[in-house]
Amino acid sequence: MPKLGLRLYNKEPVILTIDDVRQIPPVGAPGKGQIYRMLPLYDMEHPEREPVAYLTSLRFAMGGYLPKERIA
């Protein structure tokens, strides 16, 4: 994804899937995000405006859980 200099977020959920889980929690396990067509991404500064980008695919590595105080 090109650098836009924006903080983006999605309003619709993404289903994260890991095909070969070897431990719980699956920290470090790679997976794919199930996105149907395109997932609109919105600018955090202007959430009421139209989407500024679209996500068409997602690959991830599962990390650890965030502590409650880090969730904004």
Secondary structure, 3 states (H helix, E strand, C coil): CCCCCCCEEECCCCEEECCCCCCCCCCCCEEEEECCCCEEEEECCCCCCCCCEEECCCEEECCCCCCHHHCC
